[in-house]
Amino acid sequence: MAEIKHDAPDVTKFVDHEVIVPPNRLKKALKRAGISADDRDPLTAAEEALEALSVQFESWMEEECTALDEARRLVHAQGLTDATQQTLFRAAHDIKGHGSTLGFPMAADAAGSLCRVIEHAADLGRVPLTFVDQCADAVRAIIRERDDVNADETAFELAKSLRALADDLVGGAGNTDAPAEAAPGPPLAPA
């Protein structure tokens, strides 16, 4: 087995502290992996691959919308059971998670309002199904009308309205948009 050589870190001493910089072994690792410094930047390659995939983002979001719509129809047909609630939550959560990455942040926000109500409503049976419909329809409209002239403004207003409705339905529980408490200042170094 090859002997592992440990390079000593660089240490710069000051009057009141030391700065330790560990050795950078990445160049050696790249050489062992057969990658030269002249090879293409991996970040650039990843960005180019993402750009090539971006033509599929809208169709992927359409599939997510279809899943949300099917989950909504299931809730209407069978009521809010544990199974239908999980299906609805999963569909909304997928849109909430993928929306921003795929270029639909307001759709993610609208789906997030539905997720929050499902998670935090005191009695989910008392949540009007019209709210579920409004969220599903808003997500679909935001995705469908994305190329419209006023799409961003309309999407923002839809998401804002749904967030306000969700606030009313959960009474502030699980509000991720609530202002954070003032954090204390940084810890002070000993004198």
C-alpha positions in Angstrom: 0.0 0.0 0.0 1.2 3.5 -0.8 2.5 5.6 2.0 0.4 8.6 2.8 2.4 11.8 3.0 1.0 14.4 5.3 2.0 18.0 4.5 2.2 20.3 7.5 -0.3 23.1 7.5 0.9 26.7 7.2 0.8 28.6 10.5 0.9 32.3 10.7 1.4 33.6 14.2 0.1 37.0 15.4 0.3 38.6 18.8 -3.1 37.5 19.9 -3.9 34.5 17.6 -2.7 32.1 15.0 -4.1 31.4 11.5 -3.8 27.8 10.4 -4.2 27.0 6.7 -4.4 23.3 5.9 -2.6 22.1 2.8 -4.5 21.9 -0.4 -4.3 18.4 -1.7 -6.9 18.8 -4.4 -4.3 19.2 -7.2 -2.7 15.9 -6.3 -6.1 14.3 -6.2 -6.9 15.6 -9.6 -3.7 14.3 -11.0 -4.5 10.8 -9.5 -7.9 11.0 -11.1 -6.4 11.8 -14.5 -7.7 15.3 -14.7 -5.3 18.0 -15.8 -5.5 21.7 -14.9 -6.3 22.3 -18.6 -9.5 20.3 -18.5 -12.8 22.2 -18.6 -14.2 23.7 -15.4 -16.7 21.3 -13.8 -18.9 24.1 -12.7 -19.1 25.4 -16.3 -19.9 21.9 -17.5 -22.7 21.5 -15.0 -24.2 24.9 -15.9 -24.1 24.0 -19.6 -25.8 20.6 -18.8 -28.5 22.4 -16.8 -29.0 24.8 -19.6 -29.5 21.9 -22.0 -32.0 20.4 -19.7 -33.9 23.6 -19.2 -36.0 23.0 -22.3 -37.7 20.2 -20.3 -38.4 22.2 -17.2 -41.8 23.3 -18.3 -42.9 19.8 -19.2 -41.6 18.5 -15.9 -43.7 21.1 -14.1 -46.7 20.2 -16.2 -46.3 16.6 -14.9 -46.1 17.9 -11.4 -49.3 19.9 -12.0 -51.1 16.9 -13.3 -50.1 14.9 -10.1 -51.4 17.8 -8.0 -54.6 17.9 -9.9 -55.1 14.1 -9.6 -54.5 14.4 -5.9 -57.0 17.2 -5.6 -59.6 15.1 -7.5 -58.9 12.2 -5.2 -59.6 14.4 -2.2 -62.9 15.5 -3.7 -63.9 11.9 -4.5 -62.8 10.3 -1.2 -62.6 13.1 1.3 -59.5 14.0 3.4 -58.4 10.6 4.6 -54.9 9.9 5.7 -54.0 8.4 2.3 -55.5 11.3 0.2 -53.9 13.8 2.6 -50.5 12.2 2.0 -51.0 12.1 -1.7 -52.0 15.8 -1.8 -49.2 16.8 0.4 -46.6 14.9 -1.6 -47.8 16.4 -4.9 -47.8 20.0 -3.4 -44.4 19.4 -1.7 -42.8 18.2 -4.9 -43.9 21.5 -6.6 -42.7 23.5 -3.6 -39.3 21.8 -3.8 -38.8 21.7 -7.6 -40.6 25.0 -8.6 -37.8 27.4 -7.9 -35.1 25.2 -9.3 -37.1 24.7 -12.5 -37.8 28.4 -12.9 -41.2 28.7 -11.3 -40.7 30.2 -7.8 -44.2 31.6 -7.5 -45.7 28.2 -8.3 -43.5 26.8 -5.5 -44.8 29.5 -3.2 -48.4 28.7 -4.0 -47.8 25.0 -3.4 -46.0 25.9 -0.2 -49.2 27.5 1.1 -51.1 24.3 0.6 -48.3 22.3 2.3 -48.3 24.6 5.3 -52.1 24.3 5.7 -51.9 20.5 5.4 -49.1 20.4 8.0 -50.3 22.9 10.5 -54.1 23.2 10.3 -55.6 22.4 13.7 -58.4 20.5 12.0 -57.8 19.7 8.4 -61.4 18.5 8.0 -62.5 22.1 8.5 -60.2 23.4 5.7 -62.5 24.3 2.8 -61.8 22.2 -0.3 -62.0 25.5 -2.2 -58.7 26.4 -0.7 -57.2 23.2 -2.1 -58.8 24.0 -5.5 -57.4 27.6 -5.4 -53.9 26.4 -4.7 -54.0 23.7 -7.5 -55.5 26.1 -9.9 -53.0 28.9 -9.1 -50.1 26.6 -9.6 -51.4 25.5 -13.0 -52.2 29.1 -14.0 -48.7 30.3 -13.0 -47.1 27.6 -15.0 -49.4 27.8 -18.0 -49.3 31.7 -18.3 -45.6 32.1 -17.6 -44.9 33.8 -21.0 -47.8 36.3 -20.6 -46.8 40.0 -20.4 -48.0 40.4 -16.8 -47.3 36.8 -15.6 -44.8 37.7 -12.9 -47.1 40.3 -11.3 -50.1 38.1 -11.5 -48.2 35.1 -10.1 -46.9 37.2 -7.3 -50.4 38.4 -6.4 -51.8 34.8 -6.5 -49.1 33.5 -4.3 -49.5 36.4 -1.9 -53.2 35.9 -1.6 -52.8 32.2 -1.0 -50.2 32.9 1.7 -52.7 35.2 3.4 -55.5 32.6 3.2 -53.1 30.0 4.6 -52.3 32.4 7.5 -56.0 32.6 8.3 -56.4 28.8 8.1 -53.5 27.9 10.3 -53.6 30.9 12.6 -49.9 31.7 12.2 -48.7 28.1 12.9 -45.7 27.1 10.8 -45.3 30.6 9.3 -41.9 30.5 7.7 -42.4 34.1 6.6 -42.7 35.5 10.1 -39.9 37.9 11.1 -37.2 36.2 13.1 -36.6 37.3 16.6 -33.7 39.7 17.0 -30.6 37.6 17.4 -28.1 38.7 20.1 -24.8 40.1 18.9 -21.9 37.8 18.2 -20.1 36.3 21.2 -17.3 38.5 22.5 -13.7 37.2 22.6 -12.2 37.1 26.1 -10.3 40.2 27.0 
